[in-house]
């Protein structure tokens, strides 16, 4: 079996997906992993009546995976055929206006995070701040205070050694606390385990669109009493959303009434929340199983191979329906709802690479047409595949009363079949572009274990450069050194158009592509609309209104450089163009002191952190005074300065590790070479989750120091596969 995975993919697989022994060493190959997954998912066939050939199904699924034509969401790759067995990526839990409901949901959230899933909530049912609490004659603390509780709980579960938890917090635009919610993440140190979105209603959008009255107002409603508390200007609230998004990319927005018009099972209730990246609206206690087709692998020559695509769609629907059946759900209520609707979300990755192979610029009307054509085909064939499964296995349990309950559609196995989900990590495994995003860059920099960096140039670009005759070593050196291909005269204009990156594409075209896919997607579309650093608030407002007009179900934007302390950027910087200043030291820090044996005596190293991560280092010898102590103090001050200036912890440790003095010492079976070497060891011991979160917020990957990108509503590192959402 020869799986065409790249070196980058191997790094990601070994770090996140392959089975490991007690020492953390991988004990299975990528081939073993795919065989494990195919075998386990195929075994679900045996749970249904009638003739079946599990071996045939296993071979079919194995072909899907090993050809990298389709990959399921990360929990399926990680957990299929293993003890945990939790295969779904996303869940939504209910929150009612009572302590019992809130803390029951908090418990369930911890269970889901422990199993590897992400959670979404609507806090809209919780009474507003300072509202009456009848049982105590006191006042309510409001929904935002409870979001903080959920954030702390998520952090605690994560620190317990489990896979990172991710949350989506949603508040309706007509909730009385909406102004506070909108500004909640203007301080980037808050709620690092949450994405937040405002649920915009039709009545709000109608008020906002009332051109005859620029100060048109709408009602804020107390969810406890269902009474109007006050009226506010729709324009004022919209401008506040735009301003906060301009500041740091949050909150996102979802069009909640539009989502509910597409609710396939309206008799079960209204949809109030989505998964952490916003592309999967779900009812309370529903989960969704996601997977993506590699569109780049669906191209033969200069055309889409629709025969291969059709077969891949049908096999993928079979695969995902089996996942629903064989999944080990974290709660019985989730199992009942998930098997009741059997929602699956078949999406895509590699759309940008597919366009390049077809010779179509992402920034063109032809790209929009191609998006509609591809997604309409996937939508139609996935419904045909689901209906065929229903004939053999039966309709989903809540079929009666659903939108399919008619003589025209007597069979449907899955209440939804399509979702465009984030593919940050699985697209690295597949060696293709993420989701429906444009390519991020022509050059990808990879950090390897010895601290070196390797630069890989997009293989599609290399192939075209050679075939078109403009390939040269000087060209590669120029691109590797950070020059945009848009500035290189040797590259033909049509090739420059073909390889436009995310920041070369106008925001309006981002929306045009998103809307094209949304027209043929049951659930929603995960995508980031990229803006340059000089974008105006009015530019963002225009995109929001365009998204509403064109039928999108939500929007996530990111203005490049808007996160505080973003220390890495696209392309090369002039040497004198960036002046780095450390963030101020707060009045209060928390820390821990570790004793290290050195040849000069015991060294006591204190590492303190603030809400953005490690911020300072103090070191003191047991014997005070002298030249050694002054040098240790100077080292601590410089390390502290570097930490508060956003320098990666790995870079600091690399400079300190291995420095020798004449008197090394032994501690715990390891030789401590010097005081700086001892400090490096303590830094390594104390690299904690708070530092991981803060570096990610700064635009730096906390695991490899690569560039963090904002794609598909999430923070993703293309070098090592780190994702803040999975």
Secondary structure, DSSP 8 states (H G I E B T S, - for coil): ------HHHHHHHHHHTS-B-TTS-B-S-HHHHHHHHHHHHHGGGGGSSS---HHHHHHHHHHHHHTTSEEE-HHHHHHTTSSS-----EEE----SSHHHHHHHHHHHHHHHHTT-EEEEE-TTS--TT-EETTTTEE---HHHHHHHHHHHHHHHHHTTS----EEEEEETTSTTHHHHHTTTSSTTS-TTEEEEEEE-HHHHHHHT-TT-TT-EEEEEETTTTEEEEEEEHHHHHHHHHHHHHHHS--EEEEHHHHHHT-TTGGG----EE-TTSS-EE-TT-EEEEEEEEGGGGEETTEE-HHHHHHHHHHHHHHHHHHHHH---SSHHHHHHHHHH--EEEEEE-HHHHHHHHT--SSSHHHHHHHHHHHHHHHHHHHHHHHHHHHHH---TT-TTSTT-SGGG---S-S--B-B---HHHHHHHTS--TT---S-SEEEEE-TTS-EEEEE-HHHHHHHHHHT---HHHHHHHHTT--GGG-TTS-HHHHHHT--GGGS-HHHHHHHHHHHHTT-SS-B--EEEE-TT--HHHHHHHHHHHHHTT-SEEEEEETT-STT----SS---TTS---------S--EEEEEEEEETTEEEEEEEEEETTEEEEEEEEESS--HHHHHHHHHHHHHHHHHHHTT--HHHHHHHHTT---S--EEETTEEE-SHHHHHHHHHHHT--HHHHHHHHHTTB-TTT--BEEEETTEEEETTT--BTT-
